[in-house]
Amino acid sequence: MADSRLNDEGNAIRRRRRCAVCDKRFTTFETAELHLPQIVKQNGSREEFKREKLRLSFSRALHKRPVPTEYVDKALDHIVQKILSLGEREVPARFLGESVMQALKQMDQVAYIRFASVYRSFSDVDDFHDAIRDLDR
């Protein structure tokens, strides 16, 4: 092996190698294969974690809101890291929902209320008032 270092993004190891047969140099990239836990829904069913499904939740809440895509990407990365740091094989869907609400609360208050109204199944105006009061805390 000739040389090893992290790639520019810091998520893979770049290795420069030399072939033992022909003596030519080549590069390989090694990345860790991460297994995200299963998501346990309220009805007890389980499904694979899908980053795109989480992104869709953000997109719906942030529809026509002035929030850069990079903020959503950072929030998604943060949520995935939180899930991985738990070290569990299964994570309740509620954990994801609360994580999305927490991220939206910091990003955009309108998007937070939109998401909360669906996620918490608001039934009347008082539910909206409570959520708005929660923003002030």
Secondary structure by P-SEA (a helix, b strand, c coil): cccccccccccbbbbbbbbccccccbbbbbbbbbbbbbbbccccccccccaaaaaaaaaaaaccccccaaaaaaaaaaaaaaaaaaccccccaaaaaaaaaaaaaaccaaaaaaaaaaaaccccaaaaaaaaaaaac
